[in-house]
C-alpha cells in the first residue's frame, strides 16, 4: 500500500504541476491590472458633492482610489486636487471636471478664476449658454447687419496691409522704410473706416 500512496501522490503532483501554468495564463489574459478602469475618451472625472466620481455617459460611479491619467495627471478622489505632470496643482470645485486627456473644464467663472488665483470674479457668476462641438444648436438668432461695400473693401485692404506688415517685421533695417509706408497707409485707412 505504501507504493500505491506514493504513486497516487506523484500522479496528483504532476497533474497539478501541469495545470498550474494553464490557470495562471488564463488569469493573466482575463484579469486587468490592479487599479485600472476601462474608460472612453468622452468619460470624465467630475467633482460632485465634495468627491470625484467617474462619469461615463449618463452614469456616474464613485471612486475608491486616486487616479493617474495616461499623460501623468493625478486626481485625488477625496479632495479634488489635480496635479499635472509639470507639478502644477489646482483644486476642482463643484461641477468642474477633468477630461481623459487631462484638460479641466470649469463649471463656473468663479472656479476658473480661483484656479488662476483671481479673486475678482464673484462666486455667483455664471457662464452664458454654450454648445460643445459635435452637438446641434437648438435655436439660433442671428441678426444680420448690413455692411456697405465700401466698408468691406476698406477692411479687406486693411487685412492685406497688416499681412504685408507682418511679413516685413523681421529685425532688418532695410525693411523699416517699407514698414513706415505701411503704417501711414494703415493710418489713412483707419481714418476712412472710423469716419
Secondary structure, 3 states (H helix, E strand, C coil): CHHHHHHHHHHHHHHHHHHHHHHHHHHHHHCCCCCCCCCCCCCEEEEECCEEEEEECCEEEECCCCEECCCCCEECCCCCEEECCCCCEEECCCCCEEECCCCEECCCHHHHHHHCCCCCCCCCCCCCCCCCCCCCCCCCCCCCCCCCHHHHHHHHHHHHHHHHHHHHCCCCHHHHHHHHHHHHHHHHHHHHHCC
